[in-house]
Amino acid sequence: MMTDFPSLAEAEARDAADPLRGWRERFALPEGVIYLDGNSLGALPVATRGLMHDAVDRQWGEGLIRSWNDADWIGAPRRIGDKIARLIGAAPGEVIACDSVTVNLYKLMGAILAARPGQGRTILTESGNFPTDLHVAAGIAAQHGLVLDAAARDSIVEQIGPDVALIVLTHVHYKTGDRFDMAAIQALADAHGVPLIWDLSHSTGAVPLNMAADAARFAVGCGYKYLNGGPGAPAFLYVAAEALEFLGSPIQGWMGHAAPFAMTDGYEPAPGIERFLAGTPPMLSLLALEAGVDLMLEADCHALWGKSQALFDFLSQLMAARCPELVPITPARGDLRGSHASFVHPNAWPINRALIDAGVIGDFRAPDVLRLGLTPLYLGFADIWHAVDRLATIMGEGRWQRDEYKVATRVT
Ligand SMILES: *Cc1c(COP(=O)(O)O)cnc(C)c1O
């Protein structure tokens, strides 16, 4: 027997009453597509188009090399970093926009370990963490003669002790959506004197963050997910002001030099967070990221998170009633998760392919997870309703069993 579930009329009524509804117009989303993958690649803000035209035609085309000064290209990593700082509860001068999450993890881990030689034997992280976090940690551990301890999620707290040289945790898990209690784990790490790096890739722009209030001193995060910075957008790196002077980037590049254009032989790190820059910043990508960050700064992150939770509850209710064969694995409680909802099914891959064909873009994470991202800036309750309705049809008809949906793609 089918359980009761909310009607489309109910969804439309909730959209009509939603004070955040107008934000959708700020995104250039294709007609007829319900986009549930903003947690993997954010949507295109309308403003980004114009800014990109200006960046290419005026700043680059006409300004040429003069734009490094005239358009303040040289100041972009720090300027955008200061804006991201406002999103994560950090101070100006504590965040720099640069490189990828991977490279920033490498720089920050290397910097912290070099500043505390001989302290601890292991790098502690979570087994099943995002692959790049594990790979970088394994590489750095080998370089520094340390052991990588990838512990089960529920045993991490017990592992924190004097043996640990460095902890690297992803705040919101990319697959399950599980969220760590940042303040509590940070306090525990601090009690043992162990530095802790937070990966905020699935948190920034999704859940309210406050580095200062949670006493978090080190973090990295992603620009192309909830910040809508564009494909391969630069990432960011955060170091609390009090810790900065003790750290030097293991990639000593000229852009991290105190005076890059003094063109000196010797390396002297920039006094500020710029010391974590390496090479010449990718200006077009940075300017696209800035447009996404500006848009996010206009929104009220607490209102966004409130709507994200309402969308999550709505989705959960519909899924339980209409697609019970997909098993939810994301915690129901808001304070225990991020802004996506994941479901397990042995045929999650072809189901996701069939869903995309039906105009609903979610994604698949190996081996069996269907992941649906909830981005309150441009999704409404009717979108969620239609998405589940189409998924229920696909499941009911067994449409996912078609051969065409079994074909693998390079990116999932
Ligand atoms: C998306 C994501 C990354 C991405 O790393 P890149 O170097 O930017 O490709 C890293 N870590 C986590 C936890 C992520 O979710």
PDBQT file of the ligand as one rigid body, heavy atoms in Angstrom, charges set to zero:
ROOT
HETATM    1  C1  LIG A 501      35.262  18.092  -4.342  1.00  0.00    +0.000 C 
HETATM    2  C2  LIG A 501      36.251  17.706  -3.300  1.00  0.00    +0.000 A 
HETATM    3  C3  LIG A 501      37.617  17.855  -3.528  1.00  0.00    +0.000 A 
HETATM    4  C4  LIG A 501      38.086  18.332  -4.876  1.00  0.00    +0.000 C 
HETATM    5  O1  LIG A 501      39.448  18.470  -4.975  1.00  0.00    +0.000 OA
HETATM    6  P1  LIG A 501      40.060  19.196  -6.261  1.00  0.00    +0.000 P 
HETATM    7  O2  LIG A 501      41.507  19.177  -6.018  1.00  0.00    +0.000 OA
HETATM    8  O3  LIG A 501      39.499  20.571  -6.327  1.00  0.00    +0.000 OA
HETATM    9  O4  LIG A 501      39.664  18.392  -7.457  1.00  0.00    +0.000 OA
HETATM   10  C5  LIG A 501      38.484  17.539  -2.498  1.00  0.00    +0.000 A 
HETATM   11  N1  LIG A 501      38.034  17.082  -1.317  1.00  0.00    +0.000 NA
HETATM   12  C6  LIG A 501      36.719  16.919  -1.067  1.00  0.00    +0.000 A 
HETATM   13  C7  LIG A 501      36.264  16.439   0.265  1.00  0.00    +0.000 C 
HETATM   14  C8  LIG A 501      35.799  17.216  -2.056  1.00  0.00    +0.000 A 
HETATM   15  O5  LIG A 501      34.497  17.040  -1.831  1.00  0.00    +0.000 OA
ENDROOT
TORSDOF 0
